[in-house]
Amino acid sequence: MGVAHELAPRESGLFLQALEQSAFRNAQASFHQYRVQDSLAAERLLAKSFEMAAHLGWGSWTISPVRQASCEVEVRNSPFAAGFGQSSIPVCSPIKGVLKAMMFVAYGASVEVREVTCAAQGGPICRFTLAGLGTSDP
């Protein structure tokens, strides 16, 4: 995350967007493999993936129940917020990309993910809203 500090603000934003896109593209294969290998339904895939995120050092993730095709994910101890340090903008773009990939594999839906609060901005947690979730299990 320190790379972003070496860049001008515009380039730093592009760097964070690139991290999100890379995480989205590369995480899909892993989630697909988990799903197929273990014959996981969407909810179990999410639970297993959230457990794995904690195991990999990506923080402790919790998800609210899906209501009206949306939900929230909270991340405690985001390594991206900690690695970036204080910021005026949310910086956990790799988590956004992974959440998009996870929901795409779990629900077959392209979701909109927004980081609405970030620990790098001084809060205790990072909070993401996810909109556009389907209710079917592909």
N, C-alpha and C positions, 0 to 999 in steps of 0.2 A: 504494500500500500504506500510505501514511502516514495515510489516512483511518481505518484500523483503530485507530491510536494515539489518535485524537481521541475514540473511543467507549469507553463502559464495557465491561468484559470480555464481558458477555452480548451486547451489541450488536455488539461486534467479531466474536464467533463467528458471529452471524447475517449480518454483512457478508461474511465469508469463505465461508459457505454460499451466499449469493446470487451471489458471483463464480463459484463452481463451477458452479452451475446455469445461469448466463448463458453461461459458456464452453461447457458441454455443448450447450445449445440452438443457439447461434450457430455453433459449429464444425462441426456435422453437415453443413450445406449446403456448406461448403468441401470437406470430405473427400468428400462424394458427387460434387461436381463434378470433383475430381481423378480419382476412380475411373472415372466415366463417360467423361469427356473423353479420358483416356489409356488406357482399357480395362485398368485395373490390377488384378492379382490382389491378394489381401490382403497378402502379404508385401511386394510392391513398393509398395503404398499406404503401408504403415508406413514403409518405407525413405525414400520421397519425403517423407512428412510429418515424419519426424525430421530430414531435411536442411533442410526449410523452417523448422522450429522454430529451428534454429541460425541460419539466415539472418535470421530475424525478431528475434533477440536473446533467445530463450527458453531459452538454455543449450544444452549439448551432451547429447543423449539417446542412450542405448544400451538395448537390450532383450535379455533372456536368451531362450533358446529356450523355446517353450511346452511345458510338461510337465504332464500330468494337469490340463489345462484352466486352468493358471495360469502366470504368468511374473513377472519383475521388470523395472522400468524404472529406470535411474539417470539423474539429471540433474545435470550439473556446471554451475556458474555460473548457478543459477536467479536471474532478475531479481527474482522475488517474494520469495525469501529475502533477497536483498541489499537490496531496497527496504524490506522490513519491519524488518530489523535483528534483534537478539537477541530470542528468544522462547522461552517454555516449551512451546509447542505448534507442530506443523507448520503452515505458512502458505501453502503452494503450491497452494491450492485451484483457481486457474485451470488449472494443469497437470492436476489430477485431472479436471476437467470435460472438458478437451480429450482426455485419454486415454480417458475413457468414450465420447466421441463418435467418436473414431478407431476404437475396437474395435467399436462398434455398426455403423459403416459397413463396416469391413473384414470382420467375422465375423458380423454380424447378431445379436450377443450383447449383452445388458445385463450388463456386468461390474461387480463390486465393486472399487473402487480405494481403497487405503489408502496414505497417506503414512506410512511407518514410521520414516523418519528425515528430518530437514530441516536444511539448512545453517544456517537461522536458530537452530537449537538447539545449534549449535556444531560440527556434523560437517562433513566435507569435501564431502559431496554430499547430494542429496535422493534417497531411494529409495522407490519405490512398488511395492506388490504388486497384481497384477491377478488376480482369481479369477472363474471362471465363463465362461472363453473356450471357444467351440466350435471344432471343427476343420474345419467346412465353410466353403467359400468361396462366399457367396451370389452 
